[in-house]
Each structure stands twice: as structure tokens, then as C-alpha cells.
């Protein structure tokens, strides 16, 4: 029976370890899958960031092109303003030319009317008056003076006629030139206006393209934010799975150790049984004896088994006390005023510097910032577990050490080094 009990205990231990190993292996698969998902999200984020960079480059090119179009539009606007001023000046000049032409026409008309009057007078008088004036001269000098007066009057009329013709031709030429210049200014205005409208249309189209790129950049940034959130979630999942894996490994190791200790105790108890009692007990059992004898033998065996079970339990207690101290078994079983006794653990110190954590200023694995006198790191228990150590209540908020090793957070690296490595009884409060 002892051998059967030992075999059953060994089988149970193997099954426990196998289940723990299987659970741990399943957790490792989940961790690998979570890391693969994180890697895919990081690759997607890299592609998204490259797309954002490309869109930003195109947007900047369009903005530069739009600035050039705005400069062209402003230049055309200034040029049109100058042309408008020139056109206005030409209109005034043309108006003045027309006034001058009208004045010349009136002068010529007046001169023409005076000439007509003199001609009519001369015609009506048959030229006698002029002849009489010449013949009535008292002297040659007077005659010559009279002749000179007639000649000057005729020359005056001819000069005024010629001047009228010159003024009229000059005014006509000026009028034609002003009209041509005004038409040229008008054509240039139309050309500049058409160019301005074309530049404005191109600017509006470019502005629309820039708006489209801005919307695409916004959407891509939202996608990048979603991928970043996915990466953060993957990090959280990996941390939780790592914590779970550590807990499962610690639980499997503890179960295996307990089963090993129990099996060892059973083997020690089996070795202490006297061989003669076992032989006698085996000899008393005979299948060919009567019913009464068999019943008595079974009862006797049952009593022996119960006594041996009590002795084995006592030996297991002694063996457990010998490894953890005389009071540890009782506290682990029933607890104490300080909480549930976990064991005599190793204590070390760490801080939030790059030497201790790889990079400085990081949050803990639970996502909170560590606090001196409050934060400790230990795997195998959930985040938020409170531990009583040397009268101080700490909270498990970080990973990094296996179960049975508590890493206490300090504000400075010097304080962590000064703490060194110690051992103390650890109680679970909550």
C-alpha cells in the first residue's frame, strides 16, 4: 500500500507539472502571437508614416506653387492698375485733342467766313474800290503802300487758309494716334484680364488640391493613431501575458516542489516500516481463510493505514518546518495578524535610472510611476497585491524578479545600492 501511495503521489505530481508546463507553453504561444501582431502594427505604422511624409511633401510643393501663382496674380493686378491709369490718361488726352480740333475748326470757320465776306465785297464792287484806292494815291509812295496793303491782305488770307489746313491735319493725326494708343491699351487690358482669370482659376484648383492633401494627411494621421493605440494595447497584452507566464511557471514550480516534498516524505515513511511487520501483515492475509478472519485482518490493516497516515502527516510537518522555520507551516496554513505568510524572501533595491531599468524615467509594467516606500517588483502575484515586509506595506506594481525575490523601489541609485541584498519574512495583506 505504501508503494501504491507513493506511485499515486508521483503520478499526481507528474500530472500537475505537465498541466503547468502545458499552460505555460500555451501562454508562450499567446505571447508570440501578441508580439507578431505588434510587429505587424509597427510595420503598418512605418508605412503610414512614410505615406504621411510623402503627402506632406506634395502639399508643400503645391503650397509653393500656390505662392508663385499668388505672386503672378498680384503682378497682373498691379499691371492692370497701371494700364487703367494709362487708359484714363489717354481718354483725357483724346478728349483734349478733340477739343483742340473743335477749336481749330471754329477758328478756320471764322477765318473762312471773313474771307468769304472780303471776296463777296470785292466781287460786288467789281474790284473798283481797290483800283480806286490805288489810282487815288497822291504819290508813288502812297501807291506802293496801297498796293502793299492789298498784297498783305491777300497773303494773310492765304496764310490763314494754309494754317487752318495744317492745324486740321495735325489734329487729325493726333486724334488717330491717341485712338490707336487707346486701342492698344484696351487690348493689353483684355490680355492681362484673361491671364489674371487663368491664374485665379489655377490658384483655386491648387487650393482645392491642397485641401484634399490636408484631408488625406488628417485621415492618415488618424490611422497612425489607431495603429499606435494597437501597438500600446499589444504591449499591455504582452506585459499581462508575461506576468501570467511568470505566475504559471512559479505555480508549476511550487506545485512540483510540494509534490516532490510529499513524495520524499512518503518514501522516508515507507523505509521506516519494519520489514517483519510488513511480512506478518502480508502473511495474515490469505484468500482461502474464512470470512471472519478476513474481516478481522482488513480491520487491522485499516487501523495500521490510519496510524501510518498520521505519522506521515507529522513527518511532512516536521520536514516543512525544517525548511522554513518552526512557525512557518502554521502561518501558511492559517495566516497571522500580519496576513498570509508567503515565505522568507530575498530583498534587493532598484531605482528608475538607466542603469537599473535600461532607460530612465519609465513607468512600471502596470503603467504607473513608481513611488519610494510603496512600489515593489515581483512576479507570480497580480499587480496591486500588498505585501507586508518588516512592518511596511508595499504594493506589487512592477515585474523583473521571479517569485520569492522582492525588488524594492528607491528614489535614488545610491539608496538602492545602500540597501543591498537582505532576507525577510513576507506576508500577503490583501
C-alpha positions as CSV (number, residue, x, y, z in Angstrom):
1,X,0.0,0.0,0.0
2,X,2.9,2.4,0.7
3,X,4.3,1.7,-2.7
4,X,0.8,2.4,-4.3
5,X,0.5,5.7,-2.4
6,X,4.0,6.8,-3.4
7,X,3.2,5.9,-7.0
8,X,-0.1,7.8,-6.9
9,X,1.6,10.8,-5.4
10,X,4.3,10.7,-8.0
11,X,1.7,10.4,-10.8
12,X,-0.2,13.3,-9.4
13,X,3.0,15.4,-9.3
14,X,3.8,14.5,-12.9
15,X,0.3,15.4,-13.9
16,X,0.5,18.7,-12.0
17,X,3.8,19.6,-13.6
18,X,2.6,18.5,-17.0
19,X,-0.6,20.7,-16.7
20,X,1.5,23.6,-15.5
21,X,4.0,23.2,-18.4
22,X,1.2,22.9,-20.9
23,X,-0.4,26.1,-19.5
24,X,2.9,27.9,-19.6
25,X,3.5,26.7,-23.2
26,X,0.1,28.0,-24.2
27,X,0.9,31.3,-22.6
28,X,4.2,31.4,-24.5
29,X,2.2,30.8,-27.8
30,X,-0.1,33.7,-26.9
31,X,2.9,35.9,-26.2
32,X,4.5,35.0,-29.5
33,X,1.2,35.8,-31.3
34,X,0.9,39.1,-29.5
35,X,4.4,40.0,-30.5
36,X,3.7,39.1,-34.1
37,X,0.6,41.3,-34.0
38,X,2.6,44.2,-32.5
39,X,5.3,43.7,-35.3
40,X,2.6,43.9,-38.0
41,X,1.1,47.0,-36.4
42,X,4.6,48.6,-36.2
43,X,5.2,47.8,-39.9
44,X,1.8,49.3,-40.8
45,X,2.7,52.4,-38.7
46,X,6.0,52.7,-40.6
47,X,4.2,52.6,-43.9
48,X,1.6,55.1,-42.7
49,X,4.3,57.5,-41.5
50,X,6.0,57.2,-44.9
51,X,2.7,58.0,-46.6
52,X,2.3,61.0,-44.3
53,X,5.7,62.2,-45.2
54,X,5.0,61.8,-49.0
55,X,1.7,63.7,-48.6
56,X,3.4,66.4,-46.7
57,X,6.0,66.8,-49.4
58,X,3.3,67.1,-52.1
59,X,1.4,69.5,-50.0
60,X,4.5,71.7,-49.6
61,X,5.1,71.6,-53.4
62,X,1.5,72.8,-54.0
63,X,1.8,75.5,-51.4
64,X,5.0,76.8,-53.1
65,X,3.2,76.7,-56.5
66,X,0.2,78.5,-55.0
67,X,2.5,81.2,-53.6
68,X,4.0,81.6,-57.1
69,X,0.5,81.9,-58.6
70,X,-0.4,84.5,-56.0
71,X,2.7,86.5,-56.9
72,X,1.7,86.3,-60.6
73,X,-1.8,87.3,-59.8
74,X,-0.6,90.3,-57.7
75,X,1.8,91.3,-60.6
76,X,-1.1,91.2,-63.1
77,X,-3.2,93.2,-60.8
78,X,-0.6,95.9,-60.5
79,X,-0.1,95.9,-64.2
80,X,-3.8,96.2,-64.8
81,X,-3.9,99.1,-62.4
82,X,-1.1,100.8,-64.4
83,X,-2.9,100.1,-67.7
84,X,-6.1,101.6,-66.2
85,X,-4.2,104.7,-65.3
86,X,-2.7,104.9,-68.8
87,X,-6.1,104.3,-70.4
88,X,-7.6,107.1,-68.3
89,X,-4.8,109.4,-69.3
90,X,-5.3,108.5,-73.0
91,X,-9.0,109.2,-72.6
92,X,-8.2,112.6,-71.2
93,X,-5.7,113.2,-74.0
94,X,-8.2,112.2,-76.6
95,X,-10.7,114.4,-75.1
96,X,-8.3,117.4,-75.2
97,X,-7.3,116.6,-78.8
98,X,-11.0,116.6,-79.8
99,X,-11.3,120.0,-78.0
100,X,-8.3,121.3,-79.9
101,X,-9.7,120.0,-83.1
102,X,-13.0,121.6,-82.5
103,X,-11.3,124.9,-81.6
104,X,-9.2,124.8,-84.8
105,X,-12.4,124.0,-86.8
106,X,-14.1,127.1,-85.3
107,X,-11.1,129.3,-86.0
108,X,-10.9,128.0,-89.5
109,X,-14.6,128.5,-89.9
110,X,-14.4,132.1,-88.6
111,X,-11.5,132.8,-91.0
112,X,-13.4,131.2,-93.8
113,X,-16.4,133.4,-93.1
114,X,-14.1,136.5,-93.1
115,X,-12.6,135.5,-96.4
116,X,-16.0,135.0,-97.9
117,X,-17.1,138.5,-96.8
118,X,-14.0,140.1,-98.3
119,X,-14.4,138.1,-101.5
120,X,-18.1,139.0,-101.7
121,X,-17.2,142.6,-101.1
122,X,-14.6,142.6,-103.7
123,X,-16.9,140.8,-106.2
124,X,-19.8,143.1,-105.5
125,X,-17.6,146.2,-106.0
126,X,-16.0,144.7,-109.1
127,X,-12.6,145.3,-107.8
128,X,-13.2,149.1,-108.3
129,X,-12.6,150.0,-104.9
130,X,-9.1,148.5,-104.8
131,X,-8.3,150.2,-108.1
132,X,-9.7,153.5,-107.0
133,X,-7.6,153.3,-103.9
134,X,-4.5,152.7,-106.0
135,X,-5.3,155.4,-108.5
136,X,-6.2,157.9,-105.8
137,X,-2.8,157.7,-104.4
138,X,-1.2,161.1,-104.1
139,X,2.3,159.9,-104.5
140,X,4.2,156.8,-105.6
141,X,4.9,156.0,-102.0
142,X,1.2,156.1,-101.2
143,X,0.5,154.0,-104.3
144,X,3.1,151.4,-103.2
145,X,1.6,151.5,-99.7
146,X,-1.8,150.9,-101.0
147,X,-0.6,148.1,-103.2
148,X,1.3,146.6,-100.3
149,X,-1.8,146.6,-98.2
150,X,-3.8,144.8,-100.9
151,X,-1.0,142.3,-101.2
152,X,-0.7,141.7,-97.4
153,X,-4.4,141.2,-97.1
154,X,-4.4,138.6,-99.8
155,X,-1.3,136.9,-98.3
156,X,-3.0,137.0,-94.9
157,X,-6.0,135.1,-96.3
158,X,-3.7,132.6,-98.0
159,X,-1.6,132.1,-94.8
160,X,-4.7,131.7,-92.6
161,X,-6.1,129.1,-95.1
162,X,-2.8,127.2,-95.0
163,X,-2.6,127.4,-91.2
164,X,-6.1,126.1,-91.0
165,X,-5.2,123.1,-93.2
166,X,-2.1,122.4,-91.1
167,X,-4.0,122.6,-87.8
168,X,-6.7,120.3,-89.1
169,X,-4.2,117.7,-90.4
170,X,-2.2,117.9,-87.2
171,X,-5.3,117.4,-85.0
172,X,-6.4,114.6,-87.2
173,X,-3.1,112.8,-86.8
174,X,-3.1,113.4,-83.0
175,X,-6.6,112.0,-82.8
176,X,-5.7,108.9,-84.8
177,X,-2.6,108.3,-82.7
178,X,-4.5,108.7,-79.4
179,X,-7.2,106.3,-80.7
180,X,-4.5,103.7,-81.7
181,X,-2.8,104.0,-78.4
182,X,-6.1,103.7,-76.5
183,X,-7.0,100.6,-78.6
184,X,-3.6,99.1,-77.8
185,X,-4.1,99.8,-74.1
186,X,-7.5,98.2,-74.3
187,X,-6.2,95.1,-76.0
188,X,-3.4,94.8,-73.3
189,X,-6.0,95.2,-70.6
190,X,-8.1,92.4,-72.1
191,X,-5.0,90.2,-72.3
192,X,-4.0,90.9,-68.7
193,X,-7.5,90.3,-67.5
194,X,-7.7,87.0,-69.3
195,X,-4.3,86.0,-67.8
196,X,-5.5,87.1,-64.4
197,X,-8.6,85.0,-64.6
198,X,-6.5,82.0,-65.7
199,X,-4.1,82.4,-62.8
200,X,-7.0,82.8,-60.4
201,X,-8.6,79.6,-61.7
202,X,-5.2,77.8,-61.3
203,X,-4.9,79.1,-57.8
204,X,-8.4,77.9,-56.9
205,X,-7.6,74.5,-58.3
206,X,-4.3,74.3,-56.4
207,X,-6.1,75.4,-53.2
208,X,-8.6,72.6,-53.7
209,X,-5.7,70.1,-54.2
210,X,-4.0,71.3,-51.0
211,X,-7.3,70.9,-49.1
212,X,-7.5,67.3,-50.5
213,X,-4.0,66.6,-49.3
214,X,-4.8,68.1,-45.9
215,X,-7.8,65.8,-45.6
216,X,-5.7,62.8,-46.7
217,X,-3.0,63.7,-44.2
218,X,-5.6,64.0,-41.4
219,X,-7.1,60.6,-42.2
220,X,-3.6,59.0,-42.4
221,X,-2.7,60.5,-39.1
222,X,-5.9,59.1,-37.6
223,X,-4.9,55.7,-39.0
224,X,-1.4,56.2,-37.5
225,X,-3.0,57.0,-34.1
226,X,-5.1,53.8,-34.3
227,X,-2.0,51.8,-35.1
228,X,-0.2,53.4,-32.2
229,X,-3.1,52.5,-29.9
230,X,-2.9,49.0,-31.3
231,X,0.8,48.8,-30.5
232,X,0.2,50.1,-27.0
233,X,-2.5,47.5,-26.5
234,X,-0.2,44.8,-27.8
235,X,2.4,46.0,-25.3
236,X,-0.1,45.8,-22.5
237,X,-1.2,42.3,-23.6
238,X,2.4,41.2,-23.8
239,X,3.1,42.5,-20.3
240,X,0.0,40.8,-18.9
241,X,0.9,37.5,-20.7
242,X,4.5,37.7,-19.4
243,X,3.1,38.3,-15.9
244,X,0.7,35.4,-16.4
245,X,3.6,33.2,-17.7
246,X,5.7,34.0,-14.7
247,X,2.8,33.3,-12.4
248,X,2.2,29.9,-14.1
249,X,5.8,29.0,-14.0
250,X,6.0,29.9,-10.4
251,X,2.8,28.0,-9.6
252,X,4.0,25.0,-11.5
253,X,7.4,25.1,-9.7
254,X,5.7,25.4,-6.3
255,X,3.3,22.5,-7.1
256,X,6.2,20.4,-8.3
257,X,8.2,21.2,-5.2
258,X,5.3,20.4,-2.9
259,X,4.7,17.1,-4.7
260,X,8.4,16.3,-4.5
261,X,8.4,17.0,-0.8
262,X,5.3,14.9,-0.2
263,X,6.8,12.0,-2.2
264,X,10.0,12.3,-0.4
265,X,8.2,12.2,2.9
266,X,6.2,9.1,1.8
267,X,9.4,7.4,0.8
268,X,11.1,8.1,4.1
269,X,8.0,6.9,6.0
270,X,8.0,3.7,3.9
271,X,11.6,3.0,4.7
272,X,11.0,3.3,8.4
273,X,8.3,0.5,8.5
274,X,9.8,-2.7,10.0
275,X,10.1,-5.4,7.4
276,X,8.9,-8.1,9.8
277,X,5.5,-6.2,10.5
278,X,5.0,-5.9,6.7
279,X,5.8,-9.6,6.3
280,X,3.5,-10.6,9.1
281,X,0.7,-8.4,7.7
282,X,1.1,-10.0,4.3
283,X,1.2,-13.4,5.8
284,X,-2.1,-12.9,7.7
285,X,-3.8,-12.1,4.5
286,X,-4.9,-15.4,2.9
287,X,-7.7,-15.6,0.4
288,X,-8.6,-19.2,1.4
289,X,-9.3,-18.4,5.0
290,X,-12.8,-17.9,6.4
291,X,-14.8,-14.7,6.3
292,X,-14.4,-13.8,9.9
293,X,-10.6,-14.0,9.7
294,X,-10.5,-11.9,6.6
295,X,-12.7,-9.2,8.1
296,X,-10.5,-9.0,11.2
297,X,-7.4,-8.8,9.0
298,X,-8.9,-5.9,6.9
299,X,-9.9,-4.0,10.0
300,X,-6.4,-4.4,11.4
301,X,-4.9,-3.2,8.1
302,X,-7.2,-0.2,8.0
303,X,-6.1,0.8,11.5
304,X,-2.5,0.4,10.6
305,X,-3.1,2.6,7.4
306,X,-4.7,5.3,9.5
307,X,-1.9,5.3,12.0
308,X,0.7,5.4,9.2
309,X,-1.2,8.3,7.6
310,X,-1.0,10.3,10.8
311,X,2.7,9.5,11.2
312,X,3.3,10.6,7.5
313,X,1.4,13.9,8.1
314,X,3.5,14.5,11.2
315,X,6.7,13.8,9.3
316,X,5.6,16.2,6.5
317,X,5.0,18.9,9.0
318,X,8.5,18.3,10.5
319,X,10.0,18.3,7.0
320,X,8.2,21.5,6.1
321,X,9.2,23.2,9.4
322,X,12.8,22.2,8.9
323,X,12.9,24.0,5.6
324,X,11.1,27.2,6.5
325,X,11.2,27.5,10.3
326,X,9.0,26.1,13.1
327,X,6.2,28.6,12.8
328,X,6.1,29.0,9.1
329,X,3.8,26.0,8.4
330,X,1.2,27.2,10.8
331,X,1.2,30.7,9.4
332,X,1.0,29.5,5.9
333,X,-1.9,27.2,6.7
334,X,-4.0,29.6,8.8
335,X,-2.4,33.1,8.3
336,X,-1.4,35.6,11.0
337,X,-2.2,39.1,12.2
338,X,0.2,40.4,9.5
339,X,-1.5,38.5,6.7
340,X,-0.8,35.3,4.8
341,X,2.7,34.2,5.2
342,X,4.5,33.7,1.9
343,X,8.0,32.8,3.0
344,X,11.4,34.1,3.8
345,X,12.2,36.0,0.5
346,X,15.3,37.8,-0.8
347,X,15.1,41.6,-0.8
348,X,17.0,43.9,-3.1
349,X,16.6,47.6,-4.2
350,X,16.3,49.3,-7.6
351,X,15.6,52.8,-8.9
352,X,14.3,54.4,-12.1
353,X,17.7,55.1,-13.7
354,X,19.0,53.8,-17.0
355,X,21.5,51.5,-15.1
356,X,18.7,49.7,-13.3
357,X,15.9,49.9,-16.0
358,X,17.7,50.3,-19.3
359,X,16.2,53.8,-19.8
360,X,15.5,56.4,-17.3
361,X,12.1,57.8,-16.2
362,X,9.9,54.9,-17.4
363,X,6.6,53.8,-15.9
364,X,6.2,50.4,-14.2
365,X,4.9,47.3,-16.0
366,X,1.5,48.1,-14.5
367,X,1.5,51.5,-16.2
368,X,2.0,53.7,-13.1
369,X,5.0,55.7,-12.0
370,X,7.0,54.0,-9.1
371,X,7.0,55.5,-5.6
372,X,9.6,55.0,-2.9
373,X,8.2,53.2,0.2
374,X,5.3,51.9,-1.9
375,X,6.3,50.2,-5.1
376,X,7.9,46.7,-5.3
377,X,8.6,44.3,-8.2
378,X,7.9,40.6,-8.1
379,X,6.4,38.0,-10.5
380,X,3.9,35.3,-9.5
381,X,1.3,37.6,-8.0
382,X,-1.2,40.1,-9.6
383,X,-0.5,43.8,-9.8
384,X,-1.9,45.5,-6.8
385,X,-1.0,42.7,-4.3
386,X,0.0,44.2,-1.0
387,X,3.0,42.8,0.8
388,X,4.0,43.3,4.5
389,X,7.8,43.4,4.8
390,X,9.4,44.4,8.1
391,X,6.3,46.2,9.2
392,X,5.9,48.3,5.9
393,X,3.1,47.7,3.4
394,X,4.3,47.6,-0.2
395,X,2.3,47.2,-3.4
396,X,3.4,45.0,-6.3
397,X,3.4,47.3,-9.4
398,X,6.3,46.1,-11.4
399,X,8.0,42.9,-12.8
400,X,11.6,41.9,-13.2
401,X,12.2,39.4,-10.5
402,X,10.9,35.8,-10.0
403,X,8.5,34.8,-7.3
404,X,10.4,34.7,-3.9
405,X,12.6,37.7,-4.8
406,X,11.2,41.2,-4.0
407,X,12.8,44.2,-5.6
408,X,12.0,47.4,-3.6
409,X,11.9,50.8,-5.4
410,X,14.0,53.7,-4.1
411,X,14.2,57.3,-5.2
412,X,17.9,57.2,-5.9
413,X,20.5,54.7,-7.1
414,X,22.7,55.3,-4.1
415,X,19.8,54.4,-1.7
416,X,19.2,51.2,-3.8
417,X,22.8,50.2,-3.6
418,X,23.0,51.0,0.1
419,X,20.0,48.7,0.8
420,X,22.0,45.8,-0.7
421,X,20.7,42.2,-0.5
422,X,18.7,41.1,2.5
423,X,16.2,38.3,3.5
424,X,12.9,38.9,5.4
425,X,9.6,37.2,6.1
426,X,7.0,38.3,3.6
427,X,3.2,38.4,4.2
428,X,0.4,39.0,1.8
429,X,-2.0,41.5,3.2
430,X,-4.9,41.5,0.7
